[in-house]
Amino acid sequence: MKQKRYRAYGWWVVGLSLLLALLGVGWNMYVKYTTPVTKYTVEAGDFELQIPKLDVTSTTISLAWHPVDDDRLAGYDIYVNQEKVKKIRPNTKGGTMIPRVELNGLDPDTVYVVQVKAVDEAGSTVSDSSKVPVKTLPREPRLEATAYGAVGDGVTDNTVALQKAIRDTPAGGILHLSKGVYRTGTLFLHSYMTLELDKDAVLMAVNDSAAFVKPNYVVTGGTPYLGLLQLEGDDQGPIESVVIRGGTIDGYGWKEDLLQEESGAETDAVAQVALDTTGLLSKSEVQAAMHRGASYEKGNSTRSSLVVIHHGKDISLKHTVLRNAPAHMVEATQVDQLSIQDVRMEGMHSGDGLHWDGVGLLMHNLVMERMQQGIVVLAGHPVGSSVTEQWNAYNLQIRHSQVGIIFSNTGNTWIQHVYLQGLTIEDVLLAMRVRETTTIGGGIRDIVVREAQLRDMVQQIDIGNKRNSPVEWIRSSVTFQKQQKTEES
């Protein structure tokens, strides 16, 4: 009897030990994932550093800050753990300096204290930023698209394989495409993922309009096509924390450039004869719309875009080339925080570069070539954000296009707080168009343009006739510095 009793006690001890061990593991996990990133605290400075949410990875940290407004400013020095690791200086005296830097080659799951110092010509400190502790992420899970059967031969339709790989990419994970040309229909990305393409990797649309048709387009009406990459929020909330980086995304829209010969900047339609002779996916989409009963004009106005973001938050496009879209390169509506960094958009004079309404658009080194319209900033069109604001752009270049930038609001909506530094608009019919509806509680205001280079254009700015006092808008809201005036032809 005693042996049985001792054996029972032994099992109770073993069970209790296992329970305590499990509780200990649970407590350690709780502490690990709920304890603040570091015991350090932010040390205040003369200006604040911003650490973009999407730009902290296992090996990189990106920093951003507002330009220091001081006549003595000659550059910025970047410090990590009190050691100077980088510096920013203008290429030419008085040139643009982008107040942003990326720190590379860092260790995963490690705390770094970062600071930026504004310096004068002699290297003496003019002002200090705050000191901010930042922890890199643990090493991210990484999936290879080829492991799911994706083939980069430029022929195979990889839609099913790539969509399965996307579904299996865990939160915080990376889906990687190696060198090759991967043909695909619409791909639906999800929150908390990164789509990464090698430098020589191309994601290219298939030549089939059916691969991009919305499942419920008959019910919803409007544009029937999805994007090549579709980022869509729902009733549960926005799609968030998505990164698209590297490689090339090709819409396979046209065989050749559709340069419009018309001298007016209002022309935005593609003639049917041009579509028939030069269209690829664009032709397929328009013909499919006409088979459904649409007119050519209606079908032509509903061509698909490369990247579509609707109801999104914290979205990033970086180090990538977007080219040859059937219509627009990027459509971003109701987006909170969109970052576009080191991106090149190459059109065919057949669509626009970016349609945007939302809050928080940050651009660095964006180049647009051969657009109908480079950037269209909207509010309330037709059902969008009531306030579109906080657009900061550095080294934005729009070339060989019909229109550079358009601002357009409707109803009681605002477009406001825009800062463009180092803006280049070259070889366009019209640099900037403003279509403002000035009702009670709505309008366009607080737009500043610095260090602008405007060359080879027919017209610089078109205010239209909706503004009560267009002279006031120009003088109070837009400042052109170092502007190069073009000679009349």
N, C-alpha and C positions, 0 to 999 in steps of 0.2 A: 504493500500500500504506500509505503514511504517513497519507493522508487517511482510509482505512478505520479505521486504528488510532486516530487522533485522534477519529473519530466514535464508535468503541466506548468510548474513554475518556470521551467526553462523556456517552454514555448511562449509563455507570457513575456518573458524578458526579451526573447528574440523579436516578438511582435512589437513590443514597446520601443525597442531599439530602431527597428525599421521605420516606425511611425515618426520617431524623433528625427531620424535621418531625412525622411521626406519633408518634414516641417523645416529642417535646416536648409535643404536645397531650395524649397519654396521661398524662404526668407531671403536667402542670398540672391535669388533671381529678382525678388521684389526690390531689394536694395539696389541692385545693379541697374534696373530699368526705371526706377523712380527717383533715385538720388540725383540732384543737379549735376550737370556735366562736370563741374569742377568746384573745388573749394574756393577758388579765386573769385573775386568780384570785379566788375568793370570799374576801371579807374577813369574818372572824368577827365576830359581834355577840352581844348578850345573848339573842336568840332567832332562830330560823332561818326564812327564807322558803322557801315551797314554790312551785315553778313548775309547775302542772299540765301534763302533757304535751300534752293536747289543746287547751289554751287559749293556745297561742302560734301566731299566724297571721302573715300578711304585714304586717298593720297593727295587731295587738292583742297585748298580753301581759297575762295574768291572774296575780295574786299571791294567795297564801293563807298564813295563819300561825295558830298556836294563840293563843287569847286571852291577853293579858298579865294575870297574876294580881298586881295591885298596887292597893291601896286609893286611890292617888293618880291612877289612870288616868282621864282624861277624854276621850280620843280618840286618833286615829292621824293622822300626817302622812306622805304618800307622796312620795318624792323620786325623780327620774329625772335621772341625770348631775349629782347634787348640787343640783338645783333642785326646790323644792317645787311639785308639780303638782296634788295633790289632798289633801283631808282628810276624815276620817270622824268624825262626831260623832253622839251619840244624839239622836233627835227630842225626847225628854223626859229630864229628869235621871234617871239611873239606868237608862235604857232600853237595849235591846239594840244592840250594835254588831257587825255582821258582819265578821269578820276576813278580808276578801277584797275585792279591787278589780280592775277591768279598765282598762287603759290603752289608749286608742284613738287613731287618727289618726297612727300611727307609720309610718316609712318601711320598705319591704321590705328584707330582706337587710342589716339594720343592727344593730350592737351597742348596747345600752342598759344602763347600770349602775343598778340599782334598789335602793331601801332604804326601810324603814318605820320611823318613830320613834313610840314611845308617849309621849304628852304629858299633863301635868296641866292643871288649870283655867287656869293662867297661860300655857300654851303652852310651858313648859319641858320638856325631854326627861327622861322617866323611864327609858327604856331604848331601845337601838337594835337593829334587826335586823341580820343579816348584809347585806353589800353583794354583790349577785349580778349578774354580767354575763349578759345574755340577748340572743340574736340572733334577730330576726324572720325569718320564712321568706321565701324568694323568692316572687314573685307566683304564686299558685296557678293551675293550668289551670282554666278555667271553661266548663262546657257548659250549654246552654239546652235544657230538656225539649221546648220547642216545635219545636226544630230536628229532633227525632226523630218529629214528628207528634203529640205530645201536645196535646190540646184541652181547655181549661178551661171547657167549656160546661155542666158538671153532668150531662151525659147520656152522652157517649161513654165507652166502656170503654177506658182508656188502659194497661191492664196490659202489653200487648206492647211498646208504644212506650216506656213508662217503664223496663221491664226491660232493653230494648236500650240505652237511655241510661245506665242504671246499669252495665251491662257495659262500656260504652265510657269510663266515667269513670276516668281514670288514677289511680294512687297519688298521694295528696296533692291530688287534684282536687275540684272542687265541681260538683254537679249542681243547677241552679237552676230553681225553678218560679215563674213570674211570676203575677200576679193572675189568679184564676179558680178554678173548682171542678173538680178532676180526679178522676173516678171510676176506681177500680182494684181489682183483686184483690190477692193477696199479692205483695209486692215483696221480693226477696232482696237485701239490701245486702251489700257486701263490705268487706274491711279497707281502711283508709287512704283513706276517702272521706268527704265531707260532703254531706248532703242538706239544701239550703237552700230555705226557702219564704219568699216575700214576706209581708208582714204581712197582705195580703188574699188570700193563696193558701190553698186548702183541699184536702187530700188526703182523699177520701171513699171509703168502701167501696162496692162494687157490692152490689146486693141479690140475691146468688146464692151459696148455701152452697158450690157446687162450686168457686168461685174461691178457696176457702180450705182445701180438704181436702188433708191430707198425701198425697203420692203412695203411700206404703206404710202407710197407717193400718191396713189389714186385718192386716198382718204384725205391726206394733208394738203394736197395741191402744192403750188409753188414750185421751187426748183426740185426736180426729181432725183438729182444725183448727189451721192455722198462724195467725200474726198478720197484721195488715194490713202491718206492717213486720217482717220476719223477719231477725234477726241470729243466725247459727248457726255455731258452730265445728265442727270435725271431728277426725278422728284425727290430722291433720297439725298441729293446734294451734288456739288460740282465734281467733275473729274479733276484730280489735283496731283501735283508733284510728278509731272511727266517730263522727261528729258528726251529730246531727239538730237543726236549729235553725229557728226562725221559723214563722209561719203557724199553721194549725190542722190537726189530724189527727182526722177524724170517722169513727167506726165505724158510723154509720147503723144502730144497733142497735134503737132504739125510737122510737115516735111521740110518746110523752109520758112524764112522770115516773111511776115505779112505786113511789110512797111506800107503804111497808108500814104498816099500821094496828096490827099486833101490838105489844105493849108489851115483848116479850122481845127481847134482842139476839142470840139464837141463830138466829133465822129467816133462812135464806139462799136459800130456794127461791122461784121465781116460779110462781104458780098458773097452770094451763093456760088458764083463762078470761082472765087478764090478758095472757098471751102472745098469745092469738088476737086480742085486740082492740087491743093496743098494740105488738106486736112487728113489726119490719121484718126486718133481717137475722137477728136472734135467732130469729124464728119460722121463717124459712127453714132455719136450721141445725138446730133441734130437730126439725122435720118430716122433714128429710133423715135424721137419725139414727134416727127412728122407722121410716122406710121401710127402713132397714137392719136392723131388728129390735130396736132398743133400746127400753126403756120410756121414758115421758115423763120420769121422774125422772132416768134416765141421760142422756138427750139434753139435758135442761136443765142438767146439771152439766158439759157439755162444750162450751159456747159459746166462741167465739173471743175473743181479746184484741187490743188495738190494736198494742202493741209487744212482741215476744217476743225476749228475749236469752238465749241458752243457750251456755255455755262462751265467755264474752267477756272482753275485757280493754281497759281504757281506752275506755269508752263515755261519750258526753256527750249529754244532752238539755238544750236551753236556749232560752229566749225563745219557747216554743211553748205552744199550748193543745191538750190531749187531751180529747176529749169523746165521749159517747154510744157507749161500747164495748158490744158485745153482752154481754161479761162483764167482764173486768178491763182496766184501762188499760195497765199495764206488768207483765210477768212477766220477772224477771231471776234466773236460776239459774246457779250456779257462775260468778259474775262477779267479776273482779278489777279494782277501781276503776271505779265508776259515779258520774258527776256529774250532778245534776239542779239546774238553776239557772234561776230566774225562769220557772217552769212552772206552769200552771194545769190542774187536772183537774176536769172537770165530768161527773158521772155521772147516772144515772137511778135510783139506789137498787137497781141490778140487779147490781152487781159490785164488786170491790175496786179501790183505787187502785194499789197496788204490792205485788207479792209479791217478796221478795228473800231470796236466800241467797248469800253470798260474802264477800269481804274488800274493804273500802274503799268506803263509800257516803257521798258528800258532797252535802248539800242546802243550797241557799240560796233563800229566798223561794219555797217550794212551797205552793200553795193547793189544797186538795181540798174539793169540794162534792158533797153528795148521794151518798155512798158507802155500800155495805153495810159494808165495813171499809176504813178508810183505808190503813194500812200493815200488812202481815203479814210479820214477820221470822221466817225459818225456818232450821232446821239439821237436815239428815238427813231431809227429807220429800220423797218416800219414799227417793230416792237423790240426795242433794244434798251440799252442803259439810259437812264434819265440824266446821268452825269458821266461824261467821258473826260478823264483828267489824269494828271501826273504822267505826262509823256516826256521823258528825258532822252535825248539822242545825241550821240557824239560821233563825229565823222560819218555822217549819213551822205551817201552819194547817189544821185539819180541822174542817169545819162541816156541820151538818144531815145527819148520818150516823148509822148504827146503832152502829158501834164505831169508836173512834179508832185505837188501835195494839194489835197482838197480837204477843206473843213466844211461840214454840213450838218446842221442840227434842225430838228423839227419840234414844233410845239413848245411846251415849257421845259425844255432840256438845255443843259449847259455843256459846252466844250471849253475847258479852261486848264490853266496851269501847264503850259507847254514850254519846254526849254530845249532849243536846238543849237548846239555848238559845233562848229566845223561843218556847216552844211554846204554841199556842192551840188548845184543843179546846172547841167550842161547839155546843150543841143536839144532843147525842148521847145514846143510851141508856146507853152504857158507854164510859168514857174509855180504859181500858187493861185488857187481859186477858193473864194470864201462865199458860201451860200448860207447866210444866217437868217434864221427866223427869230425876230425880236418881239416876243410876247412877254407878258408879265411873268417873271421868274425864269426866263430863258435867254440864251444868247451865246456869243463866243467872246472870250476875253483872256487876258493874261497870257499872251503868246510872245515869247522873246526868241529872236534869232540872232546869234552872234557868229562872227567870223565866217560870213557867208560869201561864197564865190558863185556868182551867177553869170554864166557865159553862153553866148550863141543861142539866144532865145528871141522869139517874136514878141512876147509880152511877159512882163514880170509878175503882175498881180491883177486879178480880176475880182473886184468886190461884189459886182452885181448891183441890182437896184433894190434889194430887200432891206439893206441897212439904212437906218434913219440918217446916220452921219458917217459915211465911210472914211472921211478924212480923220475924224476922231479915232476910229478903230486903228488906222495905220499908225498914227502918231503915238497913241497911248499904249498900244499892245504889241507892236512889232518894231524891233530895233535892228536895222541892218548895219553891221560894222565891217569895214574893210570890203565893202561891196564893189565888185567890178562891173561897171556898166558896159553894155554892149552897144556897138555902133549899129545904127539903122541900116538895113540892107537897101 
